[in-house]
Amino acid sequence: MHCYKTFAATSLIANTFEILPEIGRKLPHSVIAEWMAENDIEPEDVLYAAPDDVQAKLVRLIENNRPRIPRAA
């Protein structure tokens, strides 16, 4: 079950990253999963929160960790 939650959370984050001007593209799930682990983001933190709250949290984390998010497709 944990695998499904992780996949759903990384999919949600990938879709959010694609629409954010700070990223503007979809990143691979493996990159997002690693980024989530580095930032102590649990799948439940993403799946059970309000979408606006998740997006605001991601934007804050992106601003702080921009160099760690790869620019290559």
Distance bins in CASP14 RR format, pairs under 12 A and 6 or more apart:
PFRMAT RR
TARGET T0000
AUTHOR 0000-0000-0000
RMODE 2
METHOD distances of the structure
MODEL  1
1 7 0 0 0 0 0 1 0 0 0 0 0
1 8 0 0 0 0 0 1 0 0 0 0 0
1 43 0 0 0 0 0 1 0 0 0 0 0
1 44 0 0 0 0 0 1 0 0 0 0 0
1 47 0 0 0 0 0 1 0 0 0 0 0
2 8 0 0 0 0 0 1 0 0 0 0 0
2 9 0 0 0 0 0 1 0 0 0 0 0
2 33 0 0 0 0 0 1 0 0 0 0 0
2 42 0 0 0 0 1 0 0 0 0 0 0
2 43 1 0 0 1 0 0 0 0 0 0 0
2 44 0 0 0 0 0 1 0 0 0 0 0
2 47 0 0 0 0 0 1 0 0 0 0 0
3 9 0 0 0 0 0 1 0 0 0 0 0
3 10 0 0 0 0 0 1 0 0 0 0 0
3 29 0 0 0 0 0 1 0 0 0 0 0
3 33 0 0 0 0 0 1 0 0 0 0 0
3 43 0 0 0 0 1 0 0 0 0 0 0
4 10 0 0 0 0 0 1 0 0 0 0 0
4 11 0 0 0 0 0 1 0 0 0 0 0
4 43 0 0 0 0 1 0 0 0 0 0 0
4 47 0 0 0 0 0 1 0 0 0 0 0
5 11 0 0 0 0 0 1 0 0 0 0 0
5 12 0 0 0 0 0 1 0 0 0 0 0
5 33 0 0 0 0 0 1 0 0 0 0 0
5 36 0 0 0 0 0 1 0 0 0 0 0
5 41 0 0 0 0 0 1 0 0 0 0 0
5 42 0 0 0 0 1 0 0 0 0 0 0
5 43 1 1 0 0 0 0 0 0 0 0 0
5 44 1 0 0 1 0 0 0 0 0 0 0
5 45 0 0 0 0 0 1 0 0 0 0 0
5 46 0 0 0 0 1 0 0 0 0 0 0
5 47 1 0 0 1 0 0 0 0 0 0 0
5 48 0 0 0 0 1 0 0 0 0 0 0
6 12 0 0 0 0 0 1 0 0 0 0 0
6 13 0 0 0 0 0 1 0 0 0 0 0
6 29 0 0 0 0 1 0 0 0 0 0 0
6 30 0 0 0 0 0 1 0 0 0 0 0
6 32 0 0 0 0 1 0 0 0 0 0 0
6 33 1 0 0 1 0 0 0 0 0 0 0
6 34 0 0 0 0 0 1 0 0 0 0 0
6 36 0 0 0 0 1 0 0 0 0 0 0
6 37 0 0 0 0 0 1 0 0 0 0 0
6 41 0 0 0 0 0 1 0 0 0 0 0
6 42 0 0 0 0 1 0 0 0 0 0 0
6 43 1 0 1 0 0 0 0 0 0 0 0
6 44 0 0 0 0 0 1 0 0 0 0 0
6 45 0 0 0 0 0 1 0 0 0 0 0
6 46 0 0 0 0 1 0 0 0 0 0 0
6 47 0 0 0 0 1 0 0 0 0 0 0
7 13 0 0 0 0 0 1 0 0 0 0 0
7 14 0 0 0 0 0 1 0 0 0 0 0
7 29 1 0 0 1 0 0 0 0 0 0 0
7 30 0 0 0 0 0 1 0 0 0 0 0
7 32 0 0 0 0 0 1 0 0 0 0 0
7 33 0 0 0 0 1 0 0 0 0 0 0
7 36 0 0 0 0 0 1 0 0 0 0 0
7 43 0 0 0 0 1 0 0 0 0 0 0
7 46 0 0 0 0 0 1 0 0 0 0 0
7 47 0 0 0 0 0 1 0 0 0 0 0
8 14 0 0 0 0 0 1 0 0 0 0 0
8 15 0 0 0 0 0 1 0 0 0 0 0
8 29 0 0 0 0 0 1 0 0 0 0 0
8 32 0 0 0 0 0 1 0 0 0 0 0
8 33 0 0 0 0 0 1 0 0 0 0 0
8 43 1 0 0 1 0 0 0 0 0 0 0
8 44 0 0 0 0 0 1 0 0 0 0 0
8 46 0 0 0 0 1 0 0 0 0 0 0
8 47 1 0 0 1 0 0 0 0 0 0 0
8 48 0 0 0 0 0 1 0 0 0 0 0
9 15 0 0 0 0 0 1 0 0 0 0 0
9 16 0 0 0 0 0 1 0 0 0 0 0
9 29 0 0 0 0 1 0 0 0 0 0 0
9 32 0 0 0 0 1 0 0 0 0 0 0
9 33 0 0 0 0 1 0 0 0 0 0 0
9 35 0 0 0 0 0 1 0 0 0 0 0
9 36 1 0 0 1 0 0 0 0 0 0 0
9 37 0 0 0 0 0 1 0 0 0 0 0
9 41 1 0 0 1 0 0 0 0 0 0 0
9 42 0 0 0 0 1 0 0 0 0 0 0
9 43 1 1 0 0 0 0 0 0 0 0 0
9 44 0 0 0 0 1 0 0 0 0 0 0
9 45 1 0 0 1 0 0 0 0 0 0 0
9 46 1 0 1 0 0 0 0 0 0 0 0
9 47 1 0 1 0 0 0 0 0 0 0 0
9 48 0 0 0 0 1 0 0 0 0 0 0
9 49 0 0 0 0 0 1 0 0 0 0 0
9 54 0 0 0 0 1 0 0 0 0 0 0
9 58 0 0 0 0 0 1 0 0 0 0 0
10 16 0 0 0 0 0 1 0 0 0 0 0
10 17 0 0 0 0 0 1 0 0 0 0 0
10 26 0 0 0 0 0 1 0 0 0 0 0
10 27 0 0 0 0 1 0 0 0 0 0 0
10 28 0 0 0 0 1 0 0 0 0 0 0
10 29 1 0 1 0 0 0 0 0 0 0 0
10 30 0 0 0 0 1 0 0 0 0 0 0
10 31 0 0 0 0 1 0 0 0 0 0 0
10 32 1 0 1 0 0 0 0 0 0 0 0
10 33 1 0 1 0 0 0 0 0 0 0 0
10 34 0 0 0 0 1 0 0 0 0 0 0
10 35 0 0 0 0 1 0 0 0 0 0 0
10 36 1 0 0 1 0 0 0 0 0 0 0
10 37 0 0 0 0 0 1 0 0 0 0 0
10 41 0 0 0 0 0 1 0 0 0 0 0
10 42 0 0 0 0 0 1 0 0 0 0 0
10 43 0 0 0 0 1 0 0 0 0 0 0
10 46 0 0 0 0 1 0 0 0 0 0 0
10 47 0 0 0 0 0 1 0 0 0 0 0
11 17 0 0 0 0 0 1 0 0 0 0 0
11 18 0 0 0 0 0 1 0 0 0 0 0
11 26 0 0 0 0 1 0 0 0 0 0 0
11 27 0 0 0 0 0 1 0 0 0 0 0
11 28 0 0 0 0 0 1 0 0 0 0 0
11 29 1 0 0 1 0 0 0 0 0 0 0
11 32 0 0 0 0 1 0 0 0 0 0 0
11 33 0 0 0 0 0 1 0 0 0 0 0
11 36 0 0 0 0 0 1 0 0 0 0 0
11 43 0 0 0 0 0 1 0 0 0 0 0
11 46 0 0 0 0 1 0 0 0 0 0 0
11 47 0 0 0 0 0 1 0 0 0 0 0
12 18 0 0 0 0 0 1 0 0 0 0 0
12 19 0 0 0 0 0 1 0 0 0 0 0
12 26 0 0 0 0 0 1 0 0 0 0 0
12 29 0 0 0 0 0 1 0 0 0 0 0
12 32 0 0 0 0 1 0 0 0 0 0 0
12 36 0 0 0 0 0 1 0 0 0 0 0
12 41 0 0 0 0 0 1 0 0 0 0 0
12 43 0 0 0 0 1 0 0 0 0 0 0
12 44 0 0 0 0 0 1 0 0 0 0 0
12 45 0 0 0 0 0 1 0 0 0 0 0
12 46 1 0 1 0 0 0 0 0 0 0 0
12 47 1 0 0 1 0 0 0 0 0 0 0
12 48 0 0 0 0 0 1 0 0 0 0 0
12 49 0 0 0 0 0 1 0 0 0 0 0
12 51 0 0 0 0 1 0 0 0 0 0 0
12 54 1 0 0 1 0 0 0 0 0 0 0
12 55 0 0 0 0 1 0 0 0 0 0 0
12 57 0 0 0 0 0 1 0 0 0 0 0
12 58 0 0 0 0 1 0 0 0 0 0 0
13 19 0 0 0 0 0 1 0 0 0 0 0
13 20 0 0 0 0 0 1 0 0 0 0 0
13 23 0 0 0 0 1 0 0 0 0 0 0
13 26 0 0 0 0 1 0 0 0 0 0 0
13 27 0 0 0 0 1 0 0 0 0 0 0
13 28 0 0 0 0 0 1 0 0 0 0 0
13 29 0 0 0 0 1 0 0 0 0 0 0
13 31 0 0 0 0 0 1 0 0 0 0 0
13 32 1 0 1 0 0 0 0 0 0 0 0
13 33 0 0 0 0 1 0 0 0 0 0 0
13 34 0 0 0 0 0 1 0 0 0 0 0
13 35 0 0 0 0 1 0 0 0 0 0 0
13 36 1 0 0 1 0 0 0 0 0 0 0
13 39 0 0 0 0 0 1 0 0 0 0 0
13 41 0 0 0 0 1 0 0 0 0 0 0
13 43 0 0 0 0 1 0 0 0 0 0 0
13 45 0 0 0 0 0 1 0 0 0 0 0
13 46 1 0 0 1 0 0 0 0 0 0 0
13 47 0 0 0 0 0 1 0 0 0 0 0
13 49 0 0 0 0 0 1 0 0 0 0 0
13 51 0 0 0 0 0 1 0 0 0 0 0
13 54 0 0 0 0 1 0 0 0 0 0 0
13 55 0 0 0 0 1 0 0 0 0 0 0
13 57 0 0 0 0 0 1 0 0 0 0 0
13 58 1 0 0 1 0 0 0 0 0 0 0
13 59 0 0 0 0 0 1 0 0 0 0 0
13 61 0 0 0 0 0 1 0 0 0 0 0
13 62 0 0 0 0 0 1 0 0 0 0 0
13 69 0 0 0 0 0 1 0 0 0 0 0
14 20 0 0 0 0 0 1 0 0 0 0 0
14 23 0 0 0 0 1 0 0 0 0 0 0
14 24 0 0 0 0 0 1 0 0 0 0 0
14 25 0 0 0 0 1 0 0 0 0 0 0
14 26 1 0 1 0 0 0 0 0 0 0 0
14 27 1 0 1 0 0 0 0 0 0 0 0
14 28 0 0 0 0 1 0 0 0 0 0 0
14 29 1 0 0 1 0 0 0 0 0 0 0
14 30 0 0 0 0 0 1 0 0 0 0 0
14 31 0 0 0 0 1 0 0 0 0 0 0
14 32 1 0 1 0 0 0 0 0 0 0 0
14 33 0 0 0 0 0 1 0 0 0 0 0
14 35 0 0 0 0 0 1 0 0 0 0 0
14 36 0 0 0 0 0 1 0 0 0 0 0
14 46 0 0 0 0 0 1 0 0 0 0 0
14 58 0 0 0 0 0 1 0 0 0 0 0
15 23 0 0 0 0 0 1 0 0 0 0 0
15 24 0 0 0 0 0 1 0 0 0 0 0
15 25 0 0 0 0 0 1 0 0 0 0 0
15 26 1 0 0 1 0 0 0 0 0 0 0
15 27 0 0 0 0 0 1 0 0 0 0 0
15 29 0 0 0 0 0 1 0 0 0 0 0
15 32 0 0 0 0 0 1 0 0 0 0 0
15 46 0 0 0 0 0 1 0 0 0 0 0
15 51 0 0 0 0 0 1 0 0 0 0 0
15 54 0 0 0 0 0 1 0 0 0 0 0
15 55 0 0 0 0 0 1 0 0 0 0 0
15 58 0 0 0 0 0 1 0 0 0 0 0
16 22 0 0 0 0 0 1 0 0 0 0 0
16 23 0 0 0 0 1 0 0 0 0 0 0
16 24 0 0 0 0 0 1 0 0 0 0 0
16 25 0 0 0 0 0 1 0 0 0 0 0
16 26 0 0 0 0 1 0 0 0 0 0 0
16 27 0 0 0 0 0 1 0 0 0 0 0
16 32 0 0 0 0 1 0 0 0 0 0 0
16 46 0 0 0 0 1 0 0 0 0 0 0
16 49 0 0 0 0 0 1 0 0 0 0 0
16 51 0 0 0 0 1 0 0 0 0 0 0
16 52 0 0 0 0 0 1 0 0 0 0 0
16 53 0 0 0 0 0 1 0 0 0 0 0
16 54 1 0 0 1 0 0 0 0 0 0 0
16 55 1 0 1 0 0 0 0 0 0 0 0
16 56 0 0 0 0 0 1 0 0 0 0 0
16 57 0 0 0 0 0 1 0 0 0 0 0
16 58 1 0 1 0 0 0 0 0 0 0 0
16 59 0 0 0 0 1 0 0 0 0 0 0
16 61 0 0 0 0 0 1 0 0 0 0 0
16 62 0 0 0 0 1 0 0 0 0 0 0
17 23 1 0 1 0 0 0 0 0 0 0 0
17 24 1 0 0 1 0 0 0 0 0 0 0
17 25 1 0 0 1 0 0 0 0 0 0 0
17 26 1 0 0 1 0 0 0 0 0 0 0
17 27 1 0 1 0 0 0 0 0 0 0 0
17 28 0 0 0 0 0 1 0 0 0 0 0
17 29 0 0 0 0 0 1 0 0 0 0 0
17 31 0 0 0 0 1 0 0 0 0 0 0
17 32 1 0 0 1 0 0 0 0 0 0 0
17 35 0 0 0 0 1 0 0 0 0 0 0
17 36 0 0 0 0 0 1 0 0 0 0 0
17 54 0 0 0 0 0 1 0 0 0 0 0
17 55 0 0 0 0 0 1 0 0 0 0 0
17 58 1 0 0 1 0 0 0 0 0 0 0
17 59 0 0 0 0 0 1 0 0 0 0 0
17 61 0 0 0 0 0 1 0 0 0 0 0
17 62 0 0 0 0 1 0 0 0 0 0 0
17 69 0 0 0 0 1 0 0 0 0 0 0
17 70 0 0 0 0 0 1 0 0 0 0 0
18 24 1 0 1 0 0 0 0 0 0 0 0
18 25 1 0 1 0 0 0 0 0 0 0 0
18 26 1 0 1 0 0 0 0 0 0 0 0
18 27 0 0 0 0 1 0 0 0 0 0 0
18 32 0 0 0 0 0 1 0 0 0 0 0
18 55 0 0 0 0 0 1 0 0 0 0 0
18 58 0 0 0 0 0 1 0 0 0 0 0
18 73 0 0 0 0 0 1 0 0 0 0 0
19 25 0 0 0 0 1 0 0 0 0 0 0
19 26 0 0 0 0 1 0 0 0 0 0 0
19 51 0 0 0 0 0 1 0 0 0 0 0
19 55 0 0 0 0 1 0 0 0 0 0 0
19 58 0 0 0 0 0 1 0 0 0 0 0
19 59 0 0 0 0 0 1 0 0 0 0 0
20 26 0 0 0 0 0 1 0 0 0 0 0
20 27 0 0 0 0 0 1 0 0 0 0 0
20 54 0 0 0 0 0 1 0 0 0 0 0
20 55 1 0 0 1 0 0 0 0 0 0 0
20 56 0 0 0 0 0 1 0 0 0 0 0
20 57 0 0 0 0 0 1 0 0 0 0 0
20 58 1 0 0 1 0 0 0 0 0 0 0
20 59 1 0 0 1 0 0 0 0 0 0 0
20 60 0 0 0 0 0 1 0 0 0 0 0
20 61 0 0 0 0 0 1 0 0 0 0 0
20 62 1 0 0 1 0 0 0 0 0 0 0
20 63 0 0 0 0 0 1 0 0 0 0 0
20 66 0 0 0 0 0 1 0 0 0 0 0
20 69 0 0 0 0 0 1 0 0 0 0 0
21 55 0 0 0 0 0 1 0 0 0 0 0
21 59 0 0 0 0 1 0 0 0 0 0 0
21 62 0 0 0 0 0 1 0 0 0 0 0
21 63 0 0 0 0 0 1 0 0 0 0 0
22 55 0 0 0 0 0 1 0 0 0 0 0
22 58 0 0 0 0 1 0 0 0 0 0 0
22 59 1 0 0 1 0 0 0 0 0 0 0
22 60 0 0 0 0 0 1 0 0 0 0 0
22 61 0 0 0 0 0 1 0 0 0 0 0
22 62 1 0 1 0 0 0 0 0 0 0 0
22 63 1 0 0 1 0 0 0 0 0 0 0
22 64 0 0 0 0 0 1 0 0 0 0 0
22 65 0 0 0 0 0 1 0 0 0 0 0
22 66 1 0 0 1 0 0 0 0 0 0 0
22 69 0 0 0 0 1 0 0 0 0 0 0
22 71 0 0 0 0 0 1 0 0 0 0 0
23 31 0 0 0 0 0 1 0 0 0 0 0
23 32 0 0 0 0 0 1 0 0 0 0 0
23 35 0 0 0 0 0 1 0 0 0 0 0
23 55 0 0 0 0 0 1 0 0 0 0 0
23 58 0 0 0 0 1 0 0 0 0 0 0
23 59 0 0 0 0 1 0 0 0 0 0 0
23 61 0 0 0 0 0 1 0 0 0 0 0
23 62 1 0 0 1 0 0 0 0 0 0 0
23 63 0 0 0 0 0 1 0 0 0 0 0
23 65 0 0 0 0 0 1 0 0 0 0 0
23 66 0 0 0 0 1 0 0 0 0 0 0
23 69 1 0 0 1 0 0 0 0 0 0 0
23 70 0 0 0 0 0 1 0 0 0 0 0
23 71 0 0 0 0 1 0 0 0 0 0 0
23 73 0 0 0 0 0 1 0 0 0 0 0
24 62 0 0 0 0 0 1 0 0 0 0 0
24 69 0 0 0 0 0 1 0 0 0 0 0
24 71 0 0 0 0 0 1 0 0 0 0 0
24 73 0 0 0 0 0 1 0 0 0 0 0
25 31 0 0 0 0 0 1 0 0 0 0 0
25 69 0 0 0 0 0 1 0 0 0 0 0
25 70 0 0 0 0 0 1 0 0 0 0 0
25 71 0 0 0 0 1 0 0 0 0 0 0
25 72 0 0 0 0 0 1 0 0 0 0 0
25 73 1 0 0 1 0 0 0 0 0 0 0
26 32 0 0 0 0 1 0 0 0 0 0 0
26 73 0 0 0 0 1 0 0 0 0 0 0
27 33 0 0 0 0 0 1 0 0 0 0 0
27 34 0 0 0 0 0 1 0 0 0 0 0
27 35 0 0 0 0 1 0 0 0 0 0 0
27 36 0 0 0 0 0 1 0 0 0 0 0
27 58 0 0 0 0 0 1 0 0 0 0 0
27 62 0 0 0 0 0 1 0 0 0 0 0
27 68 0 0 0 0 0 1 0 0 0 0 0
27 69 1 0 0 1 0 0 0 0 0 0 0
27 70 1 0 0 1 0 0 0 0 0 0 0
27 71 0 0 0 0 0 1 0 0 0 0 0
27 72 0 0 0 0 1 0 0 0 0 0 0
27 73 0 0 0 0 1 0 0 0 0 0 0
28 34 0 0 0 0 1 0 0 0 0 0 0
28 35 0 0 0 0 0 1 0 0 0 0 0
28 69 0 0 0 0 0 1 0 0 0 0 0
28 70 0 0 0 0 1 0 0 0 0 0 0
28 72 0 0 0 0 1 0 0 0 0 0 0
28 73 0 0 0 0 1 0 0 0 0 0 0
29 35 0 0 0 0 0 1 0 0 0 0 0
29 36 0 0 0 0 0 1 0 0 0 0 0
30 36 0 0 0 0 0 1 0 0 0 0 0
30 37 0 0 0 0 0 1 0 0 0 0 0
30 70 0 0 0 0 0 1 0 0 0 0 0
31 37 0 0 0 0 0 1 0 0 0 0 0
31 38 0 0 0 0 0 1 0 0 0 0 0
31 68 0 0 0 0 1 0 0 0 0 0 0
31 69 1 0 0 1 0 0 0 0 0 0 0
31 70 1 0 0 1 0 0 0 0 0 0 0
31 71 0 0 0 0 0 1 0 0 0 0 0
31 72 0 0 0 0 1 0 0 0 0 0 0
31 73 0 0 0 0 0 1 0 0 0 0 0
32 38 0 0 0 0 0 1 0 0 0 0 0
32 39 0 0 0 0 0 1 0 0 0 0 0
32 41 0 0 0 0 1 0 0 0 0 0 0
32 43 0 0 0 0 0 1 0 0 0 0 0
32 46 0 0 0 0 0 1 0 0 0 0 0
32 58 0 0 0 0 0 1 0 0 0 0 0
32 61 0 0 0 0 0 1 0 0 0 0 0
32 62 0 0 0 0 0 1 0 0 0 0 0
32 68 0 0 0 0 0 1 0 0 0 0 0
32 69 0 0 0 0 1 0 0 0 0 0 0
32 70 0 0 0 0 0 1 0 0 0 0 0
33 39 0 0 0 0 0 1 0 0 0 0 0
33 41 0 0 0 0 1 0 0 0 0 0 0
33 42 0 0 0 0 0 1 0 0 0 0 0
33 43 0 0 0 0 1 0 0 0 0 0 0
33 46 0 0 0 0 0 1 0 0 0 0 0
34 41 0 0 0 0 0 1 0 0 0 0 0
34 65 0 0 0 0 0 1 0 0 0 0 0
34 68 0 0 0 0 1 0 0 0 0 0 0
34 69 0 0 0 0 0 1 0 0 0 0 0
34 70 0 0 0 0 1 0 0 0 0 0 0
35 41 1 0 0 1 0 0 0 0 0 0 0
35 46 0 0 0 0 0 1 0 0 0 0 0
35 58 0 0 0 0 1 0 0 0 0 0 0
35 61 0 0 0 0 1 0 0 0 0 0 0
35 62 0 0 0 0 1 0 0 0 0 0 0
35 64 0 0 0 0 0 1 0 0 0 0 0
35 65 1 0 0 1 0 0 0 0 0 0 0
35 66 0 0 0 0 0 1 0 0 0 0 0
35 67 0 0 0 0 0 1 0 0 0 0 0
35 68 1 0 0 1 0 0 0 0 0 0 0
35 69 1 0 0 1 0 0 0 0 0 0 0
35 70 0 0 0 0 1 0 0 0 0 0 0
36 42 1 0 0 1 0 0 0 0 0 0 0
36 43 1 0 0 1 0 0 0 0 0 0 0
36 44 0 0 0 0 0 1 0 0 0 0 0
36 45 0 0 0 0 1 0 0 0 0 0 0
36 46 0 0 0 0 1 0 0 0 0 0 0
36 47 0 0 0 0 0 1 0 0 0 0 0
36 54 0 0 0 0 0 1 0 0 0 0 0
36 57 0 0 0 0 0 1 0 0 0 0 0
36 58 0 0 0 0 0 1 0 0 0 0 0
36 61 0 0 0 0 1 0 0 0 0 0 0
36 65 0 0 0 0 0 1 0 0 0 0 0
36 68 0 0 0 0 0 1 0 0 0 0 0
36 69 0 0 0 0 0 1 0 0 0 0 0
37 43 0 0 0 0 0 1 0 0 0 0 0
37 68 0 0 0 0 0 1 0 0 0 0 0
38 61 0 0 0 0 1 0 0 0 0 0 0
38 64 0 0 0 0 0 1 0 0 0 0 0
38 65 1 0 0 1 0 0 0 0 0 0 0
38 67 0 0 0 0 0 1 0 0 0 0 0
38 68 1 0 0 1 0 0 0 0 0 0 0
38 69 0 0 0 0 0 1 0 0 0 0 0
39 45 0 0 0 0 1 0 0 0 0 0 0
39 46 0 0 0 0 0 1 0 0 0 0 0
39 57 0 0 0 0 1 0 0 0 0 0 0
39 58 0 0 0 0 1 0 0 0 0 0 0
39 60 0 0 0 0 0 1 0 0 0 0 0
39 61 1 0 1 0 0 0 0 0 0 0 0
39 62 0 0 0 0 1 0 0 0 0 0 0
39 64 0 0 0 0 1 0 0 0 0 0 0
39 65 1 0 0 1 0 0 0 0 0 0 0
39 68 0 0 0 0 1 0 0 0 0 0 0
39 69 0 0 0 0 0 1 0 0 0 0 0
40 57 0 0 0 0 0 1 0 0 0 0 0
40 61 0 0 0 0 0 1 0 0 0 0 0
40 65 0 0 0 0 0 1 0 0 0 0 0
41 47 0 0 0 0 0 1 0 0 0 0 0
41 49 0 0 0 0 0 1 0 0 0 0 0
41 54 0 0 0 0 1 0 0 0 0 0 0
41 57 0 0 0 0 1 0 0 0 0 0 0
41 58 0 0 0 0 1 0 0 0 0 0 0
41 60 0 0 0 0 0 1 0 0 0 0 0
41 61 1 0 0 1 0 0 0 0 0 0 0
41 65 0 0 0 0 0 1 0 0 0 0 0
42 48 0 0 0 0 1 0 0 0 0 0 0
42 49 0 0 0 0 0 1 0 0 0 0 0
43 49 0 0 0 0 0 1 0 0 0 0 0
43 54 0 0 0 0 0 1 0 0 0 0 0
44 54 0 0 0 0 0 1 0 0 0 0 0
45 53 0 0 0 0 1 0 0 0 0 0 0
45 54 1 0 0 1 0 0 0 0 0 0 0
45 57 1 0 0 1 0 0 0 0 0 0 0
45 58 0 0 0 0 0 1 0 0 0 0 0
45 61 0 0 0 0 0 1 0 0 0 0 0
46 53 0 0 0 0 1 0 0 0 0 0 0
46 54 1 0 1 0 0 0 0 0 0 0 0
46 55 0 0 0 0 0 1 0 0 0 0 0
46 57 0 0 0 0 1 0 0 0 0 0 0
46 58 0 0 0 0 1 0 0 0 0 0 0
46 61 0 0 0 0 0 1 0 0 0 0 0
47 53 0 0 0 0 0 1 0 0 0 0 0
47 54 0 0 0 0 1 0 0 0 0 0 0
48 54 0 0 0 0 1 0 0 0 0 0 0
49 55 0 0 0 0 1 0 0 0 0 0 0
49 56 0 0 0 0 1 0 0 0 0 0 0
49 57 1 0 0 1 0 0 0 0 0 0 0
49 58 0 0 0 0 0 1 0 0 0 0 0
50 56 0 0 0 0 1 0 0 0 0 0 0
50 57 0 0 0 0 0 1 0 0 0 0 0
51 57 0 0 0 0 0 1 0 0 0 0 0
51 58 0 0 0 0 0 1 0 0 0 0 0
52 58 0 0 0 0 0 1 0 0 0 0 0
52 59 0 0 0 0 0 1 0 0 0 0 0
53 59 0 0 0 0 0 1 0 0 0 0 0
53 60 0 0 0 0 0 1 0 0 0 0 0
54 60 0 0 0 0 0 1 0 0 0 0 0
54 61 0 0 0 0 0 1 0 0 0 0 0
55 61 0 0 0 0 0 1 0 0 0 0 0
55 62 0 0 0 0 0 1 0 0 0 0 0
56 62 0 0 0 0 0 1 0 0 0 0 0
56 63 0 0 0 0 0 1 0 0 0 0 0
57 63 0 0 0 0 0 1 0 0 0 0 0
57 64 0 0 0 0 0 1 0 0 0 0 0
58 64 0 0 0 0 0 1 0 0 0 0 0
58 65 0 0 0 0 0 1 0 0 0 0 0
58 66 0 0 0 0 0 1 0 0 0 0 0
58 69 0 0 0 0 0 1 0 0 0 0 0
59 65 0 0 0 0 0 1 0 0 0 0 0
59 66 0 0 0 0 0 1 0 0 0 0 0
60 66 0 0 0 0 0 1 0 0 0 0 0
61 68 0 0 0 0 1 0 0 0 0 0 0
61 69 0 0 0 0 1 0 0 0 0 0 0
62 68 0 0 0 0 1 0 0 0 0 0 0
62 69 1 0 0 1 0 0 0 0 0 0 0
63 69 0 0 0 0 0 1 0 0 0 0 0
END
